[in-house]
């Protein structure tokens, strides 16, 4: 299964992102979608699993939950927009981790790309950075990876210039 992982689009979804979305089995979006048209554009390319973020309006929130927990190939996935990162999780995220024991934890919000093992929770932590043009980040980023036989692999960071 091939996944495209995004966060913090802030109402921007470029053709370069949509072209990548057409090549995957699912798109996962970790919040701050911005405008519901971003979801609609992605949904035309591949199935989308998304959570809302702190900037998302009622239109986005009506289509996306705050937290998403699901299974892929016997792996439990947790997606939440504001969650922190290993050893610095928010209280809400710690509670979800305790309840669901996810194998993969996906968060957004920071605009900082980070992939690391969470040794304490025996999980893979992923923040894909920010794919939108709004924010302090200098480079727009997203991540592609595969899940094969319950193993995340072939992770690839994709970077774009942040032209305004």
N, C-alpha and C positions, 0 to 999 in steps of 0.2 A: 504494500500500500504506500503510495507516494503522497506526501503532505506538503502543502505550502503554508507556512506559519507567518502571520502578520500581526502587527499591533499599531496603534496610534496613527491611523490613516488621516484623521482629522479632516474628513470630507474630501480627501484627494485620493483618487485611484487612477493611476496612469495606464496607458496602453501596455507599457512594459510589464506591469504587474499582471494585468489581465491576460497577456500572452503566456506568462508563466502559469497562471491559474488554469488555463486550458489544458495543461500538460500533467495535471495531478489528479489523484482520486478524490481528495478533499482539501478544502481550505479551512484553516483554523484561524480565527481572528480574536486577539486578546483585548479587545475593547478600545475605546475612543475612536469609534467608527466615524462619527461626525454626522454624516447625512445618510439616510436610508438608501439613497441611490447607490452608495458604495456597496452595500449588501446586495442590492438588486443586480448590479454589474457583476459582482463575483458569482452570484447564484446562476448566472447565465453560462458560466464557465465550468463550474464544478459544485458539488454539494458543499455547503458552508456550515461550520459550527462556530458560533460567535457568542461572546458575552458583551454586555454594555460596559462602558467606562464612565468616568466622572464627568466628561463633557457631553455625553450623549443625551439627546432630547427624548421626549416621550414616544416619538415615532420609532426610534431605534429600540428603546426600552420595551416597547410593546412586542417586539419581535425577538429580543435576545434576553436571556436571564443574566443575573449578576454573577452567578457561578454555574459552571458546567462540569459535570462529572459523567464520564462515559467509558465504555470498554472498547478497545481495539486489539484484536488478536491476544486476548487474555491479559492485556495491560490496562490498568486503570489510569485514566487521564483526568487531570484537574486543570481547568482554565478559569482564571480570575484576573480582572484588570489590575487592581491594586492589591498586591500580595507580598511585596518585599522580595527577599531572596534568602537563600540558606543562611541560617543563624540570625537573620534580621527579618523574619516573616512578620506580617501584621498579625494581631490577635485573631482576626477573622480567618486568615489563611491557616494559621496554626490549628485552629479548631477544625477546619475542613480536612487538613492533612491527618489529624488525629482520628477523625471519623471515617475517612475513606482509604487511608494508606495508599495514595497514588504512586504509580511507578514513574509517571511523567507529570511534572508541575509546570504549567505555563502561565506566566504573568506578563503584563505590559507596563504601562504608565511611566516608567523612568526614562524612556527613550534611549536607554543604554543596553546595547546587545550584550547578553551574558548567557553562556552555556556552561554548566558546571554540575558535578556530582554533588548531591546532598547526602553525605555519608550518614548523617544522623537518621535520616528518614529512608535511606536506601532508595533514592529517587533521582531521576535526571531532571534538573531545573533548566528551563529555557525561557529567556526573554529575547524576542526577535528584534528588539530596538524599535525604531519608528520608521514606517514606510511613507508617512505623509510629509508635507513640506512645511508644516507649522511646528515650531519648537526650537530648542537650542541645539539639537543634534546637527553635526556638520555633514554627515553622510546618511542617506536613507538606506535602511537595511531590512531584510527579511530572510527567512531560513527555509530551505527545502531539505527534507529528509525522507527516509523510507522506514517503514516498519515491516520487517521480514521475519517470519517465525517468532514473533513476540520480541524482536530485538530492534531497537532504534539504530539506524546505521546510515552511512553515506550522507552525513550532514554537510550541508553546503551553505555558507553565508553568501548572500547576494547583495551587492552594494550598488547604489546609484548616487550620482551627484545631486545635491540639493539646490537646484536652480530655482530662483524665485521670479 
